[in-house]
Every structure is written in C-alpha cells, then in structure tokens.
Amino acid sequence: MKGVDLEVWKGEVVGLIGDNGAGKSTLAGIIAGAIPKTAGKIYIKGKEVDISSVQVARQYGIEMVYQDHAVVDTLEVAKNIFLGRELVKPGLIKLLDVKKMREEAAKALKRLELRVPPDREVKFLSGGERQGVAISRAMYFKAELVILDEPTAALSVSAARKVLDFVRQLKASGIACILISHNLHHVYPVADRIVVLSRGEKIADLKKEETSVEELEEILVTGKVPNKGLPPS
C-alpha cells in the first residue's frame, strides 16, 4: 500500500474495487486486524487506535467476512454464528449452551430475513445463505463496520442478489460496509461511494451519483480518472 486514505461513515456502503494485486484485500485485512500495518494511522470516531489483531478489531465493532472462510460446513448454523464466541452454561464445568445458541441464532437470522433453521448444517445451505449466516454473525455481535471480501464471487444470480439485499439491510441498520468485488454490476447498485485501487494506490474516490459503471470500467482499464471537461484550476 502507498499512502492510501480511506474514510467510511456510519451506515455508508463503500465499494472497494480494483484488479488482482491492487491491494483491496490487504487494505481490508489491515482494518480488520488480520494484517499488521507497517505505517499510517487508524482512527475510529475521531480517536487514534491500534488494531493489532482480529480480536482487537472486533472490540471496535469491525467484522470481516471472507469469501472462502466465512463459515464451517460441518457445523450447524447456530454454532457458526457463535464460532469462537460460544455461549456456555453457568457452573464449574463449562458446557456449551446449544439451546441458547440456537434461540439467539434464530433471532439473528430473522433480523436478516434469512429463513434457515439454526440447527441445520451449513453444508446444506446455498451460497447466498452461507454468506447470510456470516453476516448474521456480524450483526448479532453488534458490528459497526462489516467488510465483505468478494461475497458474490462464484454465486448464482439469485444468490448474489440475496447477498446484495443483505448489504442493503446492513445499511438500513446503520452499519457501515466495505464491499470488495471485481463485479461492478454488483457493487454499483448498493454502494454510496466507490473507491478504486491500483497497484496499492488509491486512484479514485467517487460518490455513486458522480460516476457510472462505464466510467469506472474506464478507470480500471486505464488507471486514470477521465477528464470531464472541467477547466484547469
């Protein structure tokens, strides 16, 4: 990364786009605590913070949903939602409170209008439903920023549409979202602002109403923001 500045506001959906190797996942990993930063500063609500791990990022309300590792196929939905943060019964011997996790998971799934039983194994879900389970997890633990890394990759048209509906629900709940994708036709309809990276640098940061899919494609191909005929300053 080379001096990239990125702002995300409450309830805002930022589309983060760029070719392979542009630095999208690296930037997202730094924000989510999965990749240590070597320079620069991170501010949350105006206060400088040190995000040294995924656990620290979660304490600040940041959750990242990875394309390939969002859920565990062999676990049921409820255990996926509470993965790493399992509920246990009170007492000297710590036993998993599976009943409570299923009850709470059902509430989380209902909030996202995801109609899957909390006791169903994830391997029986569609691609869109799997992403929905991961997003439900982020919402349940009161994330303030959700980073989605290529959430619609390799999904069917209907599953991708469902995931984009989930993004809209995050926004409606006041949760900020960074949506990483190669598919401009997925990003553009749901994004408020679109940031373009190229070789580790930010080359464009545009409000949706200031640009179009065609212009963004041109930026990706040429690495330059088109001159819109404005007089030189």
C-alpha positions in Angstrom: 0.0 0.0 0.0 1.2 3.5 -0.8 -0.3 6.2 1.3 -3.9 5.2 0.9 -6.5 7.3 2.8 -9.9 5.7 3.3 -12.9 7.0 5.2 -16.1 5.1 6.0 -19.1 6.7 7.6 -21.9 5.2 9.7 -24.4 3.4 7.5 -22.4 4.0 4.4 -21.6 1.3 1.8 -18.2 1.8 0.2 -17.4 -0.3 -2.9 -13.7 -1.1 -3.0 -12.7 -2.2 -6.5 -9.6 -2.9 -8.5 -7.8 -5.6 -10.4 -6.0 -8.5 -8.8 -3.0 -7.3 -6.8 -4.5 -3.8 -6.4 -4.3 -4.0 -2.6 -8.0 -4.4 -1.8 -7.7 -7.4 0.5 -4.5 -6.1 2.0 -6.2 -2.8 3.0 -9.2 -4.7 4.3 -7.0 -7.1 6.3 -5.2 -4.2 8.0 -8.5 -2.6 9.0 -9.8 -6.0 10.3 -6.6 -6.7 12.3 -5.6 -9.7 10.2 -2.6 -8.0 8.6 -0.3 -5.8 10.7 0.2 -2.3 9.3 3.8 -1.0 9.0 2.9 2.7 8.7 0.0 5.1 8.9 -2.7 5.7 11.4 -6.2 4.3 12.0 -8.9 6.5 13.6 -12.3 5.3 14.9 -14.8 8.0 15.8 -12.0 10.6 15.7 -9.7 8.7 18.1 -6.5 7.0 17.0 -6.5 3.3 17.7 -4.1 0.4 17.4 -5.7 -2.6 15.7 -3.2 -5.3 16.5 -5.3 -8.3 16.0 -8.7 -9.6 14.8 -9.8 -9.7 18.4 -9.0 -6.1 18.9 -10.8 -5.1 15.7 -13.9 -6.9 17.0 -13.7 -4.9 20.2 -14.1 -1.8 18.0 -17.0 -3.4 16.1 -15.2 -4.4 13.0 -16.0 -7.7 11.4 -14.7 -9.2 8.2 -16.5 -11.8 6.2 -14.1 -13.7 3.9 -15.2 -15.3 0.6 -13.8 -18.8 1.3 -13.8 -19.0 5.1 -17.0 -17.3 6.1 -18.5 -20.4 7.7 -17.6 -24.1 8.6 -19.6 -26.5 6.5 -19.7 -29.3 9.1 -21.1 -27.2 11.9 -24.8 -26.2 12.2 -25.9 -22.6 11.6 -26.1 -21.6 15.3 -22.6 -22.9 16.1 -21.3 -21.0 13.1 -22.8 -17.8 14.3 -21.2 -18.2 17.7 -17.9 -19.7 16.4 -15.1 -18.6 18.7 -17.6 -16.9 21.0 -19.7 -19.9 22.1 -22.3 -19.5 24.9 -21.7 -21.8 27.9 -23.9 -22.9 30.7 -23.2 -21.4 34.2 -21.3 -23.7 36.6 -17.8 -25.0 37.3 -17.9 -27.3 34.2 -18.2 -25.2 31.1 -20.6 -26.9 28.8 -21.9 -25.4 25.6 -25.4 -24.0 25.8 -26.6 -25.3 22.5 -30.2 -24.5 23.2 -29.5 -20.8 24.0 -27.2 -20.5 20.9 -30.0 -21.9 18.7 -32.5 -19.5 20.2 -30.3 -16.5 19.7 -29.2 -17.6 16.3 -32.9 -17.8 15.3 -33.3 -14.1 16.3 -30.3 -13.1 14.3 -31.4 -15.0 11.2 -34.9 -13.4 11.5 -33.4 -9.9 11.7 -31.8 -10.6 8.3 -34.9 -12.3 7.0 -32.9 -15.4 6.4 -35.2 -18.4 6.5 -33.0 -21.3 7.6 -33.2 -23.5 10.7 -30.5 -22.7 13.2 -29.8 -26.4 13.7 -29.2 -27.2 10.1 -25.6 -27.9 9.0 -24.2 -25.2 6.8 -23.2 -27.7 4.1 -26.9 -28.0 3.1 -27.2 -24.2 2.5 -26.9 -22.3 -0.7 -24.0 -19.9 -1.3 -26.1 -16.9 -0.6 -27.5 -18.4 2.6 -23.9 -19.2 3.8 -22.9 -15.5 3.3 -26.1 -14.6 5.1 -25.1 -16.7 8.1 -21.8 -14.9 8.3 -23.4 -11.5 8.0 -26.0 -12.5 10.7 -23.0 -13.3 13.0 -21.6 -9.8 12.4 -24.9 -8.2 13.1 -25.5 -10.2 16.2 -22.3 -9.1 17.8 -23.2 -5.5 17.0 -20.6 -4.8 14.3 -20.4 -1.2 13.3 -18.3 -1.9 10.2 -18.7 -5.1 8.2 -16.1 -5.8 5.5 -17.3 -8.3 2.8 -14.5 -9.7 0.7 -15.8 -10.8 -2.7 -19.1 -12.0 -1.2 -20.8 -12.7 -4.6 -17.9 -14.5 -6.3 -18.9 -17.9 -7.7 -22.6 -17.4 -6.6 -25.6 -17.9 -8.8 -27.5 -14.8 -9.9 -30.2 -15.3 -7.3 -27.7 -16.0 -4.5 -25.7 -12.9 -5.4 -28.9 -10.8 -5.4 -29.7 -12.1 -1.9 -26.3 -11.1 -0.7 -26.7 -7.6 -2.1 -30.1 -7.5 -0.3 -28.2 -8.3 2.9 -25.8 -5.4 2.2 -28.9 -3.1 1.9 -30.1 -4.4 5.3 -26.8 -3.6 6.9 -27.1 0.0 5.7 -30.7 0.2 6.9 -29.5 -0.9 10.3 -26.9 1.9 10.4 -24.0 -0.5 9.9 -21.2 0.7 7.7 -20.0 -1.7 5.0 -16.9 -2.1 2.8 -17.9 -4.2 -0.2 -14.9 -5.7 -2.1 -15.7 -7.0 -5.5 -14.5 -7.4 -9.1 -18.1 -7.2 -10.3 -19.0 -3.5 -10.9 -22.6 -4.5 -11.7 -22.9 -5.9 -8.1 -21.1 -3.0 -6.4 -22.7 -0.1 -8.2 -26.4 -0.6 -7.3 -25.7 -0.8 -3.5 -22.7 1.5 -3.0 -22.9 5.1 -1.8 -19.3 5.7 -2.7 -16.8 3.8 -4.8 -13.0 3.7 -4.2 -10.7 2.4 -6.9 -7.2 0.9 -6.0 -4.4 0.2 -8.5 -1.1 -1.3 -7.5 -1.5 -0.3 -3.9 -2.6 3.3 -4.6 -6.0 5.0 -4.5 -6.7 6.4 -7.9 -10.4 7.4 -7.5 -12.8 8.0 -4.7 -16.2 8.9 -6.1 -19.8 9.3 -5.0 -22.1 7.0 -7.0 -24.0 9.9 -8.4 -20.7 11.4 -9.7 -19.9 8.4 -11.8 -21.2 5.4 -13.8 -20.4 1.8 -14.4 -18.9 2.7 -17.8 -16.7 5.4 -16.3 -15.5 3.0 -13.5 -14.6 0.4 -16.1 -12.6 3.0 -18.0 -10.7 3.9 -14.8 -10.0 0.3 -14.1 -8.6 -0.2 -17.7 -6.6 3.0 -18.0 -5.7 3.6 -14.3 -6.8 7.3 -14.8 -9.9 9.3 -13.9 -11.4 10.6 -17.1 -11.3 14.4 -17.7 -14.9 15.6 -17.6 -14.2 18.8 -19.5 -13.7 20.9 -16.4 -11.4 23.9 -16.8 -8.0 23.6 -15.2 -7.7 25.0 -11.7 
